[in-house]
Amino acid sequence: MQMQGIGTELYGRSLNAFQLKITSLYDQNVLIIYMIFFQCSL
């Protein structure tokens, strides 16, 4: 029972880190697209 709890916690943490990584990647892409769009509109 103890091991299962540790496994669940580790799984939750890795899922959390994965979501954070996705979010930062998404933010970078939006920033790049915004910069390109801004340069094109000048």
SVG drawing of the C-alpha trace seen along z (x, -y; Angstrom):
<svg xmlns="http://www.w3.org/2000/svg" viewBox="-2 -50 12 52">
<polyline fill="none" stroke="black" stroke-width="0.4" points="0.0,0.0 2.8,-2.3 4.6,-1.7 1.4,-2.4 1.1,-5.8 4.7,-6.7 4.1,-5.6 1.0,-7.7 2.8,-10.7 5.7,-10.3 3.3,-9.9 1.4,-13.1 4.7,-15.0 5.9,-13.9 2.5,-14.7 2.7,-18.2 6.2,-18.8 5.1,-17.6 2.2,-20.1 4.6,-22.9 6.9,-22.0 4.1,-22.0 2.9,-25.4 6.3,-27.0 6.7,-25.6 3.3,-27.0 4.2,-30.4 7.5,-30.4 5.6,-29.6 3.0,-32.3 5.8,-34.8 7.6,-33.8 4.4,-34.0 3.5,-37.3 7.0,-38.7 6.8,-37.6 3.2,-39.0 4.4,-42.3 7.3,-42.6 5.1,-41.8 2.5,-44.4 5.2,-47.2"/>
</svg>
